[in-house]
């Protein structure tokens, strides 16, 4: 869950990525804030990154992880 939270923070650091996240997921800022610690919400964030490979790879690099680790984290969260 910690890796997914780090990915969320990374995603929100860019206003353009944050706007794209909200637009593509249909989430509101309030929903994002309220659900930030929920497995389903975190899985959705990682799924959003998977949908744009360049973001997935860049996020993983910035977090010192492999992209596959983010994908595995999403799968784990979806099973929680």
N, C-alpha and C positions, 0 to 999 in steps of 0.2 A: 504494500500500500504506500510505503514511503516513496518508492520510485515513481508511482503514478502521481503523487502529490508534487514531487519535483517537476514532473513533466507538465503538470497544470500550471505551476508557477512560471516555468519557462514559456509556455504558450501565451500566458497573459502579459508577459513582459513586452510583447510587440503589439501595439494597438491594432495593426492590420490583421495579425493572426487572431487576436481576441475577437475582433469584429467578424472575421470569417467563421470562427468557432460558433459564435452566437447565431449567425445567419444560417449556417449549415445544420446545426443541431436543433434550432428552434428554442433553445434555452434562453431564459431571461437572466439578467445579472443577478436578480434575487434568487432564482432557482440555482444558479451556479454557486453563489455564496452559501446557500442553505444546504446544498448537497455535496459540498466539496470533500467531505470525509466519507461519503457513502460509496460502497463498492461499485454500484451501478453507474453512478456519475463518473467516477474515476475511469471505469472501463470505457465509457462514452468518450472521454477526453483522449484516451489512448487510441481508440478506434478512429477518432477524428485525425490524429496524427498519422495513423496508418493509411488513411485515405489520401494523403499527400506525402509521397515518399521523401521528397526533399526535406520537409519539416521533420519527418520521423528520423531521418539520418542525422540532420543537424541537431535535433534535440538530444538524441542518443550521444552524439559526440560531445555536446556541451555538458552532459551529465556524467561523462566518463564511462558510458555503457555502450553495448552493442545494440543495434536496432532490434535484434531478436529478443533481447531482454525486455524491451518495452512490449513487444508482441506477447511474450510469455506472461508478463504481468497482467495484460488485458485478459488473457485466457483464464488466469487464476482468479481475477476479480469477477469475471462472469460466472465462475463456478461457485463463488462465495455465497 
